[in-house]
């Protein structure tokens, strides 16, 4: 891929993604797959007058090694050096950039039960820091090709060809064209306009139904709102947390979900894929489920904590979205969740509450925003999905018809 194009992508991540501010620290998490591109992102952050840029490199195969040899007690602990870093985040509010390239099957064979237990024990130790940072900082998730990820998507191609093809798709989906900044400004505005219309309806329930068996109703929070595109931190800084993004989303009201939903794409969790699955909800809670592949892992996800069985997000994405139109299954949640409509198990978003800046986290959660240690998106959109809204005034308004926007 031409370096001039990659440079535009790096600029997009630093400017429209994280929107790095003068004097701000930036922490980047990245794999070892594209070090030259990560260097470009670092340089673009410094060009925006970042004070310090720190790169934390990771190597997916090491997760298996650590899980195999470390005791559960060691994996569950929060060492002093990690605690000091969390305290630094809370005190200094740095930008966070995540550049993913993981192998979708990279964690096959890992002891998932041990990983889940460790995460359950660690979460209470870091929760106070996560809560203290909620909505205060800019963050951005983007991707670059990894060799095994590229071969998963294009097994018929040589590695170099698969990598180049995946670069093309990532840049296309991320709107990296002659002027990606202008393209994103227009895209953000389109999503904002759609969210404004949805919010004007004062929706109280959404009913999803399609020929694959999905028949599901979810309640929305009266004080809630749909969001899309960029977000504004409590420090007043606008940023785009996901590159790419196609969704208008909200957090549903905890305890109000009835019916069954069928997954239409694999669910990626802990480096493995859960495939051909369904979940039935009652009184907001997942009460029954199954999967043809990795059913045990789905059970682990749903039972991670007392609230991981409830929903944290409802996201509307048209079936004819640019990502779905590529005809490619990415096996990567960032892309696949922006291909079709999706839901998420677990943690909701306090900033989906109107005037969330004036409320505490506890107040947002009391209104119905779910709180959990996990947030796991799964795709339910299909070509014939219909979604009807029941509004505060009793009207029924079509939101989706045959898989895409009804307005």
Helices and strands as residue ranges (DSSP letters): H 3-12, I 13-17, E 25-31, H 35-47, E 52-58, H 61-69, H 72-76, H 80-92, E 95-100, H 112-133, E 139-143, H 147-153, H 159-173, H 180-200, E 203-209, E 215-220, E 227-228, E 231-232, E 238-239, E 248-250, E 252-262, E 267-269, E 272-282, E 285-293, H 295-302, E 311-316, H 322-325, H 333-336, E 342-346, G 350-352, G 356-358, H 361-366, E 375-379, E 386-391, E 396-401, E 404-405
